[in-house]
Amino acid sequence: MKTISDLKVKIFADGADKAGMLDMYAKAYIKGFTTNPTLMRKAGIPDYRAFAKDILQEITDRPISFEVFSDEFHEMERQAMEIAGWGSQVYVKVPITNTRREPSYQLIRKLSHAGVKLNVTALMTLDQVRDVVKELDPETRCCFSVFAGRIADTGRDPVPIMAAAVEILKSAPKSELIWASPRELLNVFQADSIGCHIITVTNDILRKLYFVGYDLNEFSLDTVKMFYDDAKQAGFKL
């Protein structure tokens, strides 16, 4: 089977913990970073702007996405323009709709044609992918974050959807598809097999890279040992 060094899909670290991000930054196979307001809240970030600028002092040479957080398009635009000014490696995450189901296509068009590198997020359908492509300036870079993990949570197989999205984006050569919200390490290899450009991976999944190609007989024995040791430490008796 493939090793990590054999993969063509780019692995982006997904998180908002500074120490964890810098740990990932030290690894050559991490090609970029993504964040979002939910991850920042979980990490206890009190000041959005201060956190972003601090991280950008440390991570200077790989793409990193920061998300707008207004529900009003005029304010999203203002935030997007500020965020875009934080650095040449910055991508601005814009949700596909606001909370009132109003699509963001007009905003996406305006920002893309202003030269703002975008990461359109919370995509779930191929129609959304097609509609975003129509709005882009072909000379401006854009990432499409399709939430394959959440698609899988509904009982749907995300692989055919993601493969079809890869085909759609062939008409937008400055765009890249992100396999977002992966649920397991296998998703990295699935993304690679269909030609997906990027996969965002959290630290808990990245820690499983140790097991890539691990002998299954040894893994079986490790599991038996784990059960035995835990029962022994618990002092179970029958």
N, C-alpha and C positions, 0 to 999 in steps of 0.2 A: 504494500500500500504506500501512498505518498507520505513523505515527511513534510514538516512545515516549510522547509526550504524549497520543496518542489512546488508549492502552491503558487498559482498566479493571482488568486484573489488577494486583495490587500486587506490586512487586518487593522482595524481602527479600535482603539481602546475607548470604551464608553463609561464615563464616570465623572464625578465632580469632587473627588477627594484628592487634595493636592499631593499628598505623599504617595498615594496609589498611582496618580497620573505620572509623577516623576519617576516612579519605579518602572512603569511601562515605557516611559520615554528612553530609558537606558537600554531597552531591548531593540535591536536592529529590525526585528520583524514587525514591530508596531509602526505603521506607516502614517498614522494620523489619529485624531481624537474627536470625540463628540461629547456634548453635554446636553442637558435640558433642565428646565426649572424644577422638575420633580427630583432629579438626581441632586441638584444643588440644595433643595430643601432638606432631603435626607441627610446630606453631608453637613447640614447646619450652617450653610453660607449666609451671613447676615447682609452682605453688601455685594450685589451682583457685579457692578462695574469694577469695584476694587478687586474682587476675586479674579475676574477675567484679565484685568491688566497685570495682576501679579503672575498669573499662569503664563501670560504671553511674554513676560520677561524671562521665563525659564524655557518655554517651548517656542523656539524661534524659527524652526525650519521644517515643520510639518503642518499640514492643514488641520484646523481645529474649528469646530462649529459651535456657535452660541445662538440661542434662540430668542426671538422676540416673545413678549409675554402679555401684550395688550390683547383685548378682544375687539378693538376698533381699528379699522384698516388705516386711517390717517395716522394713528399713534403707532401702529406696527411699522409704518413707513418711516416715521421719525426715528424709532428705535433701530430699525434696520440700517439706516444711513449712519447712525452713530457707531453701531457695532462694526459695520464694514470699515470704518475709519480706524479701527484699533490695530490693524495690521494686514499686510498683503496675504498672509496665510489664512486669514479668517473667512469662514463661510457663515452666512446668516441663515439660520433655520427659520422658515416660515411655515406655519401649519396650512394644510390644504383647505381648511375652512376655519371660520370662527365658531364660537359655541352656538351660534344661531343658525348653523348650517349654511351660511352664506359663503360661497366659494371665494378663494383668494386669487383667482386667475388674473384679475385686473392689476392687483398689487404685484403679483409675480412678474407680469409683463413690464410694469413700470420699473421695478427694481432691476430686472435682467437687462433691460435696454439702457439703464443708467450705469451698467457695468458692475453691478453688485453680484459677487459670487454667492449663489444660493444653495441651500440644502432644504428642499421642500419635504416636509415631514408629515407623518401620520397618514401616508398613502396606504390604501388597502385594495384598490381595484385597478384593473387595466384601463378603464375609461378615464380614471383620474390621471394616470400616467400619460395617456394620449393627449388629454386636454392641457396638461402642463407643457408638454413639448410644443404645442401650438403657440404658446405665449412667449417662448424664450427667444432672446437674441442669440443667433447661432454662434456668435463670437464670444459669448460669456459662459463661463463654466457653471454647471449646476449639478448637484447631487439629488437623486430621488430616493428618499428613505421609505421603502416599502416594508411594512411591518409584518414580515413573514411569520414571526413567532406568534403574533396575535391572530393572524389568519389561521395558523395551525390550531390555536386554542378554540376555534369554532368548529373543529372537526374536518376542515378542508386541508387538502395537501397543498402546501405553498409552492412546491417545486415547479409544477407546470405554470403557475402564475408568474413566478420569478423568471422562468425561462422565456416566457412570452414577453415580459418586460424588457429583458435583454435585447430581444429582437426589435422591439419598438424603438429603443434608444439608439439603434444603429443609424437612425435618421437624424440623430442629434450628437455628432461626434465630440462635442465639448461636454457632454453629460455622462455621468456615471451612476450606475445602480448600486444602492446600498441595501444589503440584506439586514434589516433592522430587527431588533428584539429577538435574537436567537435564543433557543431554549436549551441547547446542548452542543457539545463540541462537534458532533456529527454534522451540524448545520454548516460549519466552516467548509467541510469537504463537499457537501451538497452544493453550496454556493460556488465553489471552485469548479465543480463538474459541469455547471450550466453556463459558465463564463461570466458570472456576476462579478462586478468590478471590485466591490468593497463589502466587507461584513463588519458590523460593529459588535464588539465582544466585551462583556463585563469581566472584571477581575476574577470572579468566582469561576467562570468558564475558562478563562485564560490559564488558571492554575492547573487545569486538567490536561494542558498540553504535554505534561510529563508522561501521560499515558499513551500518547500517540504511538501506535505500532507495538504496544506492550504485549508480551506473550499471554494469551488468554488462559493457558494452564496455570501460569504463575499468578494471574489475576484471580483465578478461581481459588487457589491456595491462600492468597492474601485475604480473601473474603472469609474463608473458613477460619483463619487465624483471628480475624477481627471479631467474629461471633464468639469464638472460644474465649478470647481475652476479655471481652466485655461481660460475658456471663461469669467468668472467674472473678473479675473486679467487683461485680455487683454482689458476689457472695450468694448466688442462687443455690438452693438446695431442694431436692425432691425426696 
